[in-house]
Amino acid sequence: MFSAFTNCFKIPELRQRIIFTLAVLVIARIGAAIPCPGINYMVLQEYFRTVIEQQQQGNIIGLFNLFSGGALSHCAIFSLTIMPYISASIIIQLAQGVIPSLGKMAREEGGRQKMTQYTRAGTLLLCLIQGYFLARSFENPQNLPMLGGIEAVMAKMGPLVVNPGWTFQLTTVITLTAGTMFLMWLGEQITERGIGNGVSMIITIGIVSGLPAAITAGWNVFNPPAGSAKEAVSPLVLVLLIAFLFAVIAGTIMITQAMRKVAVQYARQVRGNKVYGGQSSFLPLKVNYAGVMPIIFASAILVFPSTVVTMMFPTSELAHKLIALMSPGTWLYVTIEALMIFFFSFFWVAMVFNPTQIADDMKRNGGFVPGVRPGEPTAKFLDFSMTRLTFAGAIFLTVIAILPMFVSNFLRIPMITAHFFGGTGLLIIVGVMLDTMRQTETFLLQRHYDGFLKKGRIRGRSFGASSSQGEAVSEDRIIWLLVFIGIIIVGGIAVSLIKG
């Protein structure tokens, strides 16, 4: 396995793709540290630092900051992250199953390009709406129950927005929208010219960027700082925690890769002097067919009531109590989230997986499942099989989603650390890493190098061709890109030293 990493840099095209991907990810992380104009980001940064010290990362705003890679704590130009693009993609994909004309268009020649344009237009619209609400939140952070206690920080360090008004709102909306659209473009460049899925890589690097803070917060539990009133937790708990982490990651990989292979036999067809068909294949039915979508749906819907109540009743004590009751970590929140994840697991499969169409395509091409008649019986068989697999996958997603809350409550681990023991973050990291390893192994096997697994290969991808469609970027452009990044980093360090 370790020799595979060395072999990656022996292939010129793969080496260029890896360097280009790393360079673009550096640009994405630089944008997460550049604050929007007109904002005193030190106020929000101090507030998040206080929240982390008080181990209150279970609230919604702490969860947003985790998935933004710390961009929200800096009031950065990438504060909206790539999530508007993800939301627009989900809406367009669901619309294809609800609106027949869109579904037909997506299957036609050139339909994918039109769907991509619709997704980009939806991303722009969502950015304008979310950017406006975020600008209003920056102007009046004390009215948000999710930012409870920020008044004390503002009294000490000044207001978050120096000059509020429509000028600030317009500037912030344009800045945040441009930041998200730029992130979307960077993701497309990684997909075309780099290695891995660009959008997923940007989300993953944002989640992983919080790992040092998570390790520090977790270490302070077992080794409290000098002068702290907290008692140190037994080192035995640390050993059990590390073993539990490896077990959770291994289980997540197993369930993510698990599938049922439904055998498919193709009948022989004689056309002229040639014989077609007569081959055996299989139809892969994944256990976790929905991926992280049920968790994303459940989290987004659970955040919606708190946001609406906050906007409509900013000074109501009852609203504050309801938001506290529905905050992450409470038993009511955990129960509702578990039920919604279970429901959306079946909902997503019902919207995306179409057994009738699959059965018709198999029948049209002369394929059949051994022991099952073609047509409607095959569709019922596939629907029954997928329902049982979805039940197991829904239980797995529910357990993974609520696992960080149990780790935080019962083992007294900060929520920022517990997030890496499950939930959406762990699923995204595992899925992206597996997909990147598959694409890398494709290049290695095509050039007759050993892959990451000598006794087999990573399942889930055909190694006939690379999944990346675009050409690798030239070495001259990579050199200039690295020089540009180096100038930005050196300039940032110089400015920090001068201010210090």
Secondary structure, DSSP 8 states (H G I E B T S, - for coil): -HHHHHHHTTSHHHHHHHHHHHHHHHHHHHHTTSB-TTB-HHHHHHHHHHHHHTT-TTSHHHHHHHHTTTTGGGTBTTTTTTHHHHHHHHHHHHHHHH-HHHHHHHHSTTHHHHHHHHHHHHHHHHHHHHHHHHHHHHH-GGG-GGGTTHHHHHHHH--SBSS-SHHHHHHHHHHHHHHHHHHHHHHHHHHHHSSS-HHHHHHHHHHHTTHHHHHHHHHHHHS--TT--S----HHHHHHHHHHHHHHHHHHHHHHH-EEEEEEEE--EEETTEEE---EEEEEEETTTTTTHHHHHHHHHHHHHHHHHHHH-TT-HHHHHHHHHTSTTSHHHHHHHHHHHHHHHHHHHHHH--HHHHHHHHHHTTEE-TTS-TTHHHHHHHHHHHHHHHHHHHHHHHHHHHHHHHHHHHS---HHHHGGGSHHHHHHHHHHHHHHHHHHHHHHHHTT---S-TTS--SSS-TTS-S--S----HHHHHHHHHHHHHHHHHHHHHHHHH-
